[in-house]
Amino acid sequence: MTTSDEHPLGWFGRYLSVWVGLCITAGVGLGAAFPRAFEAVAALELASVNLVVALFIWVMIFPMMVQVDLGCLRDVGKRPGGLALTLIVNWLVKPFSMALLAWLFFKGVFAGMVSPEDADQYIAGMILLGVAPCTAMVFVWSQLSEGDPNYTLVQVSVNDLIMVFAFAPIAGLLLGVADVLVPWSTLVLSVVLFVVVPLVGGAIARRLCSREARSPSTASTND
């Protein structure tokens, strides 16, 4: 348990929403001030996936991926209740409810306020957001609630492994139902860039760090 003068997130984490707001404001301002530079950045795409955005997403999620321990998968059956609930919400409830809300608001409530093209883009964004569980926030909320870190690792590891195989099919299904065209090449490349590469890279980095952490003790034992 933390004492009254301690906060599990620290000073930076407590004001994360402020930093996000400032970054959004700065991004909009820089885009208005230097439109050609941002157009050049936007043009750096592969299968409609912006490579600069991909780089910064790697920087953001890689520290979280290093914490994912695929070895925790052998403990899946020890406490199945919470894990089953998480999987049901993440893969059977959230993607479809998010798609329904997107269609309801942008084809209904806000239909007269945005163009059909913009509405399709918003719907696609909400569907893709709904299909992708946020690994970083799982760690944050677990820390805030003083949850079991090992059980959190089990949940994150299982969800990330499922996301490798389930993201593209579910996203493709919901986008097709919503009549929003997103090429399969974009979906597959997104899975590879934003899930597979960080997950594999994190696993390799975790193993290398663990090996380095064990090597001094091994050397001292041999001495």
C-alpha positions in Angstrom: 0.0 0.0 0.0 1.2 3.5 -0.7 1.3 6.2 1.9 -0.8 9.4 1.8 2.1 11.5 0.4 2.9 9.0 -2.4 1.3 8.7 -5.8 1.8 5.6 -7.9 2.1 7.5 -11.1 4.4 10.2 -9.9 4.3 13.9 -10.9 4.5 13.4 -14.6 1.9 10.7 -14.8 -0.6 12.6 -12.6 -0.7 15.4 -15.2 -0.6 13.2 -18.2 -3.9 14.7 -19.6 -2.3 18.1 -19.4 0.7 17.0 -21.4 -1.5 15.3 -24.0 -3.5 18.5 -24.4 -0.4 20.6 -24.8 1.0 18.2 -27.4 -2.3 18.4 -29.4 -2.3 22.2 -29.2 1.4 22.3 -30.3 0.7 19.8 -33.2 -2.2 21.8 -34.5 -0.2 25.1 -34.2 2.9 23.7 -35.9 0.7 22.2 -38.7 -0.9 25.6 -39.3 2.5 27.3 -39.2 4.5 24.9 -41.4 1.9 23.1 -43.7 4.4 22.1 -46.3 6.7 20.3 -43.9 3.8 18.4 -42.4 2.5 17.5 -45.9 6.0 16.0 -46.6 5.8 14.0 -43.4 2.3 12.8 -44.3 3.5 11.6 -47.7 6.0 9.1 -46.1 3.6 6.2 -46.3 3.6 2.5 -47.0 0.3 0.9 -47.7 -1.5 4.0 -46.3 0.5 3.6 -43.0 2.5 6.7 -42.1 6.1 5.6 -41.2 6.9 8.6 -39.1 3.8 8.0 -37.0 4.8 4.3 -36.8 8.3 5.4 -35.4 6.8 7.5 -32.7 4.3 4.8 -31.8 7.2 2.4 -31.4 8.9 4.9 -29.0 5.7 5.1 -27.0 4.8 1.4 -26.7 8.2 -0.3 -26.7 8.9 0.3 -23.0 5.5 -1.4 -22.3 6.3 -4.3 -24.6 9.5 -5.0 -22.8 7.4 -5.6 -19.7 5.4 -8.3 -21.5 6.6 -11.7 -20.4 5.4 -14.4 -22.8 6.6 -17.0 -20.2 3.5 -15.9 -18.2 1.3 -17.8 -20.6 2.0 -21.0 -18.7 0.1 -19.4 -15.8 -3.1 -18.8 -17.8 -5.1 -21.5 -16.1 -4.4 -20.5 -12.5 -6.9 -17.6 -12.3 -9.2 -18.0 -15.4 -12.1 -15.8 -14.2 -10.6 -12.4 -14.6 -8.8 -13.4 -17.8 -12.0 -14.7 -19.3 -13.8 -11.5 -18.5 -11.0 -9.4 -20.0 -11.0 -11.4 -23.2 -14.8 -11.3 -23.6 -14.9 -7.5 -23.1 -11.9 -6.9 -25.4 -12.8 -9.2 -28.3 -16.6 -9.8 -28.1 -18.0 -6.6 -26.6 -15.7 -3.5 -27.2 -15.0 -3.8 -30.9 -18.7 -4.2 -31.8 -20.0 -1.7 -29.3 -17.5 0.9 -30.6 -18.5 0.2 -34.2 -22.2 0.6 -33.2 -21.5 3.9 -31.5 -19.5 5.2 -34.5 -22.3 4.3 -36.9 -24.9 5.8 -34.6 -23.2 9.2 -34.1 -21.6 9.8 -37.5 -24.4 8.3 -39.6 -27.1 9.6 -37.4 -26.6 12.2 -34.7 -23.8 14.1 -36.4 -24.8 13.3 -40.0 -25.6 16.9 -40.8 -22.5 18.3 -39.2 -19.8 16.4 -41.1 -19.3 15.4 -44.7 -19.9 11.7 -45.7 -16.2 11.3 -46.4 -15.2 12.7 -43.0 -17.8 10.6 -41.3 -16.3 7.5 -42.9 -12.9 8.4 -41.7 -14.2 8.9 -38.1 -16.0 5.6 -38.2 -12.9 3.8 -39.4 -10.8 5.4 -36.7 -13.3 4.4 -34.0 -13.5 0.9 -35.3 -9.7 0.5 -35.4 -9.4 2.0 -31.9 -12.1 -0.3 -30.6 -10.4 -3.4 -31.9 -7.0 -2.6 -30.4 -6.6 -3.1 -26.6 -4.3 -0.5 -25.1 -1.4 -2.3 -23.5 0.0 0.9 -21.9 -3.2 1.7 -20.1 -3.5 -1.8 -18.7 -0.2 -1.3 -16.8 -1.3 2.2 -15.7 -4.6 1.1 -14.3 -3.1 -1.9 -12.7 -0.6 0.2 -10.9 -3.3 2.8 -9.8 -5.5 0.0 -8.4 -2.5 -1.7 -6.8 -3.3 -4.8 -8.8 -1.2 -8.0 -9.0 1.6 -7.2 -11.5 2.2 -10.8 -12.4 -1.5 -11.3 -13.2 -1.4 -8.1 -15.2 1.4 -9.5 -17.3 -0.6 -12.7 -17.9 -3.5 -10.6 -19.2 -1.4 -8.4 -21.4 0.6 -11.3 -22.8 -2.5 -13.2 -23.8 -4.2 -10.1 -25.3 -1.2 -9.2 -27.3 -0.9 -12.7 -28.6 -4.6 -12.7 -29.6 -4.2 -9.3 -31.2 -1.6 -10.6 -33.6 -4.2 -13.0 -35.2 -7.6 -11.3 -34.4 -7.0 -7.6 -35.1 -7.1 -7.7 -38.9 -10.0 -10.1 -39.3 -12.3 -8.3 -36.8 -11.3 -4.9 -38.1 -11.9 -6.0 -41.7 -15.3 -7.4 -40.8 -16.5 -4.3 -39.0 -15.2 -1.9 -41.6 -16.9 -4.0 -44.3 -20.2 -3.9 -42.4 -19.8 -0.1 -42.0 -19.1 0.1 -45.7 -15.7 1.8 -45.1 -12.9 0.8 -47.4 -9.6 0.1 -45.8 -7.2 -2.1 -47.8 -6.3 -5.4 -46.3 -2.6 -4.5 -46.9 -3.0 -1.6 -44.5 -4.6 -3.8 -41.8 -2.0 -6.5 -42.1 0.9 -4.0 -42.2 -0.6 -2.2 -39.1 -0.6 -5.5 -37.2 3.0 -6.2 -38.2 4.3 -2.7 -37.5 2.4 -1.9 -34.3 2.0 -5.3 -32.7 4.4 -8.0 -34.0 7.5 -5.9 -34.4 7.2 -4.2 -30.9 6.2 -7.5 -29.3 9.1 -9.5 -30.7 11.5 -6.6 -30.1 10.3 -6.3 -26.5 10.7 -10.0 -25.9 14.3 -9.9 -27.3 15.2 -6.9 -25.2 13.7 -8.4 -22.1 15.7 -11.6 -22.6 18.9 -9.7 -23.2 18.3 -7.5 -20.1 17.6 -10.5 -18.0 20.7 -12.2 -19.2 22.8 -9.1 -18.4 21.2 -8.9 -15.0 22.1 -12.5 -14.2 25.7 -12.4 -15.5 27.3 -10.5 -12.6 25.9 -12.9 -10.0 27.0 -15.8 -12.1 30.5 -14.4 -12.3 30.7 -13.8 -8.6 29.6 -17.3 -7.9 32.3 -18.7 -10.1 34.9 -16.6 -8.3 
